Amino acid sequence: MHTKTRHNYNVIKMPRSKAKIVCPIFEDTGYPYQGLGIKLGDPFAVTYKYYPNKHFAIEADFGKSASGLYSKYYTELFDVEIDDPDDTLEYFSHKVKSDWVGELKLLYHIDGEKISPGLQIYMGLGWEIRSLTIKYDYIAQTTPAETKFFDSELSRFTQGIEAVLGIEYSYFKLPISAFMELEYYVDVHKDPGWRKVQGGVGLRYVF
């Protein structure tokens, strides 16, 4: 004779508000979402992201370029940007006074749940604008026997297209997401064809 044993199981029911806290961009019915935070890298920027649905997002970053990574390029710009018809000017040094970057990107997200809960992989294309103000110090030969130091301030605006590849992780107890992305920028305006690898890591508060 068999005796039936009754087991009582407590089913954990998570309300929608709690589910959003555990993983803010995990719940399909919660879209659209927005994210606001900080990006560390090149550029160092304030970052905003709008998630209209599960697969697409629009990201906007605005901040300062990591000028130290461009030192060689800015040195080479002296010969391009400073007017020297007689070829008598000699570069001495430069100082970056401002180096602002703005980015707008359209991204496609792929669910990475099979790798890790809360993980998304994304890729996309964007447009970047760059505004540079730089002061050059240089030497000029004023007479056959005399040279003097001069300086000149240059303001430069350029823009180009960029490709983006990144990952975003959001399985936290707080409504935040962490991300890491790699960008490939190609200038199409002031220096067509000039290329630069950029990227960074950051956090956004998701609401």
C-alpha positions as CSV (number, residue, x, y, z in Angstrom):
1,M,0.0,0.0,0.0
2,H,1.4,3.4,-1.1
3,T,0.9,6.5,1.0
4,K,0.7,9.7,-0.9
5,T,2.8,12.5,0.4
6,R,1.6,16.0,-0.2
7,H,4.3,18.6,-0.9
8,N,3.6,22.3,-0.5
9,Y,5.7,24.6,-2.8
10,N,5.8,28.3,-2.4
11,V,5.8,29.9,-5.8
12,I,7.7,33.2,-5.8
13,K,5.7,35.8,-7.6
14,M,7.7,38.9,-8.7
15,P,5.6,42.0,-9.4
16,R,6.4,44.0,-12.5
17,S,7.9,46.8,-10.5
18,K,10.3,44.4,-8.8
19,A,11.2,42.7,-12.1
20,K,12.3,46.1,-13.5
21,I,14.6,46.7,-10.6
22,V,16.3,43.2,-11.0
23,C,16.9,43.8,-14.7
24,P,15.7,47.1,-16.1
25,I,15.9,46.2,-19.8
26,F,15.1,42.5,-19.4
27,E,11.3,42.8,-19.4
28,D,9.9,42.9,-22.9
29,T,6.7,44.6,-21.9
30,G,8.5,47.5,-20.3
31,Y,9.7,49.3,-23.4
32,P,10.4,52.1,-24.1
33,Y,13.3,52.7,-21.7
34,Q,15.8,55.5,-21.4
35,G,19.3,55.6,-19.9
36,L,21.4,58.5,-18.7
37,G,25.0,58.1,-17.5
38,I,28.7,58.6,-17.9
39,K,31.1,57.1,-20.5
40,L,34.9,56.8,-19.6
41,G,37.3,56.6,-22.5
42,D,37.6,58.4,-25.8
43,P,35.5,60.4,-25.6
44,F,34.9,61.1,-21.9
45,A,31.2,61.9,-22.2
46,V,27.7,62.3,-20.9
47,T,25.7,59.5,-22.6
48,Y,22.0,59.1,-23.3
49,K,20.3,56.1,-24.7
50,Y,16.7,55.6,-25.9
51,Y,15.4,52.0,-26.2
52,P,12.1,52.2,-28.3
53,N,11.9,48.4,-28.4
54,K,13.9,45.2,-27.7
55,H,16.1,45.3,-30.8
56,F,16.8,49.0,-31.6
57,A,18.2,51.9,-29.7
58,I,19.4,55.4,-30.3
59,E,22.5,56.7,-28.4
60,A,23.8,60.2,-28.1
61,D,27.2,61.1,-26.4
62,F,28.7,64.5,-25.8
63,G,32.0,65.1,-24.1
64,K,35.7,65.7,-24.4
65,S,38.2,63.8,-26.6
66,A,41.1,62.1,-25.0
67,S,43.5,64.7,-26.4
68,G,46.6,62.9,-25.3
69,L,45.9,60.1,-27.7
70,Y,45.9,62.6,-30.6
71,S,49.1,64.4,-29.8
72,K,51.0,63.0,-32.9
73,Y,48.1,63.9,-35.1
74,Y,47.8,67.4,-33.8
75,T,51.5,67.9,-34.3
76,E,51.2,66.9,-37.9
77,L,48.3,69.3,-38.4
78,F,50.6,72.2,-37.9
79,D,52.0,71.8,-41.4
80,V,48.5,71.4,-42.8
81,E,46.6,74.2,-41.0
82,I,49.2,76.9,-40.4
83,D,49.8,79.1,-43.4
84,D,53.5,79.0,-44.3
85,P,54.0,80.1,-47.9
86,D,57.8,80.5,-47.6
87,D,58.3,77.3,-45.6
88,T,60.1,79.2,-42.8
89,L,58.0,78.2,-39.8
90,E,59.2,75.5,-37.4
91,Y,56.8,73.7,-35.0
92,F,57.8,74.0,-31.4
93,S,54.8,72.8,-29.2
94,H,51.1,72.9,-29.0
95,K,48.4,73.1,-26.3
96,V,44.8,71.9,-26.7
97,K,42.4,74.5,-25.3
98,S,39.2,72.5,-26.1
99,D,38.4,69.3,-27.9
100,W,34.7,68.5,-27.9
101,V,33.1,65.5,-29.5
102,G,29.4,64.7,-30.2
103,E,28.1,61.4,-31.4
104,L,24.7,60.1,-32.5
105,K,24.3,56.3,-33.2
106,L,21.6,54.0,-34.3
107,L,22.1,50.5,-32.7
108,Y,20.7,47.0,-33.2
109,H,20.6,44.8,-30.1
110,I,20.9,41.0,-30.0
111,D,19.8,39.1,-26.9
112,G,22.7,37.5,-25.1
113,E,20.7,35.6,-22.5
114,K,22.2,32.3,-23.5
115,I,25.6,33.6,-22.5
116,S,24.6,35.5,-19.4
117,P,21.2,36.9,-18.0
118,G,20.9,40.6,-18.7
119,L,23.5,40.6,-21.5
120,Q,22.9,42.3,-24.8
121,I,25.3,42.6,-27.8
122,Y,24.9,45.5,-30.1
123,M,26.2,47.0,-33.3
124,G,25.4,50.0,-35.4
125,L,26.4,53.1,-37.3
126,G,26.7,56.7,-36.2
127,W,27.8,60.2,-37.0
128,E,30.4,62.1,-35.1
129,I,31.3,65.8,-35.0
130,R,34.5,67.2,-33.6
131,S,35.4,70.7,-32.5
132,L,39.0,71.5,-31.7
133,T,40.7,74.7,-30.5
134,I,44.4,74.4,-30.3
135,K,47.3,76.9,-29.8
136,Y,50.6,76.3,-31.6
137,D,53.9,77.7,-30.6
138,Y,56.4,77.9,-33.4
139,I,59.7,79.5,-34.5
140,A,59.9,81.9,-37.4
141,Q,63.0,83.3,-39.1
142,T,62.4,87.1,-39.2
143,T,65.8,88.0,-40.7
144,P,68.7,85.9,-42.1
145,A,70.3,86.2,-38.6
146,E,67.3,86.3,-36.3
147,T,64.5,83.9,-35.3
148,K,61.6,84.6,-33.0
149,F,58.9,82.7,-31.2
150,F,55.3,83.1,-32.3
151,D,52.0,81.5,-31.4
152,S,48.8,81.0,-33.4
153,E,45.4,79.7,-32.3
154,L,43.5,77.4,-34.6
155,S,39.8,76.5,-34.4
156,R,38.8,73.4,-36.4
157,F,35.5,71.7,-37.0
158,T,35.2,68.3,-38.7
159,Q,32.9,65.3,-38.9
160,G,32.6,61.7,-40.1
161,I,31.0,58.3,-39.9
162,E,31.6,55.7,-37.3
163,A,30.9,52.0,-36.8
164,V,30.0,50.7,-33.3
165,L,30.3,47.3,-31.6
166,G,29.5,46.8,-27.9
167,I,28.0,44.8,-25.1
168,E,25.6,45.9,-22.4
169,Y,24.9,44.2,-19.1
170,S,21.9,45.0,-16.9
171,Y,21.3,42.2,-14.4
172,F,21.7,44.2,-11.2
173,K,19.7,45.0,-8.1
174,L,19.7,48.6,-9.1
175,P,18.2,50.1,-12.3
176,I,21.5,50.5,-14.1
177,S,23.2,49.1,-17.1
178,A,27.0,48.7,-17.7
179,F,28.4,48.9,-21.2
180,M,31.6,48.5,-23.1
181,E,31.9,49.6,-26.8
182,L,34.4,50.0,-29.6
183,E,34.1,52.6,-32.3
184,Y,35.8,53.1,-35.6
185,Y,35.7,56.7,-36.9
186,V,36.4,57.9,-40.4
187,D,36.7,61.6,-41.1
188,V,34.9,62.8,-44.2
189,H,35.3,66.6,-43.9
190,K,38.5,68.3,-43.0
191,D,40.8,65.2,-43.4
192,P,38.9,62.7,-45.6
193,G,40.0,59.2,-45.0
194,W,41.7,59.8,-41.6
195,R,40.8,56.9,-39.2
196,K,40.8,56.5,-35.5
197,V,39.8,53.6,-33.1
198,Q,37.8,54.9,-30.1
199,G,35.7,53.5,-27.4
200,G,35.1,53.2,-23.7
201,V,33.1,51.8,-20.8
202,G,30.4,53.3,-18.7
203,L,27.2,53.2,-16.6
204,R,23.7,54.4,-17.2
205,Y,20.7,54.8,-14.9
206,V,17.8,53.2,-16.7
207,F,14.3,54.6,-16.3
